[in-house]
């Protein structure tokens, strides 16, 4: 075959070869991104399942009550029983926000009331009287694992028992940033937590 015949076709042949190479690279890149997206989705589902499991465990009232009584019995022996410390709780929330670098942490704490069983009877005896304050917690999160870490931080306190009652995770809406250096939240979390404390009956005026 005369090489001169192919010479005019050489640019088109080279272009076709280049497109094949580019297509192959794009395909590999797309496959890597797809694999990464699948891994992220799997990790997200695992985190969501962990949150659902934790909530399911803590929503068994009688189990929570028994655990609370056992825990506070130990604290009573150590002299750790006393009124709720709302200012300390607020300081702890700010510390958690700063340590975890959360884009947002807003809370609202309801008035204290007696902790009651499923039949609406207060939980008390001659040595302790359990009180509860419901907290609404609004969090901006970078990923699902942040919520579990926040709950772990709060439940590590020794002067109060923090019981998650409900949590909802939503995708954070896109919003303009006041500070370009700040990382915007990718998720919004809305939780209700019970902050349970114990008082000696003689000091509790609301237990009736």
Secondary structure, 3 states (H helix, E strand, C coil): CCHHHHHCCHHHHHHHHHHHHHHHHHHHHHHHHHHHHHHHHHHHHHHHHHHHHHHHHHCCHHHHHHHHHHHHHHHHHCCCCCCCCHHHHHHHHHHHHHHHCCCEEEEEECCCEECECCCCCECECCCCEEEEEEEEEEEEECCCHHHHHHHHHHHCCCCCEEEEEEEEEEECCCCCCCCCCCCCCCEEEEEEEEEEEEECHHHCCCCC
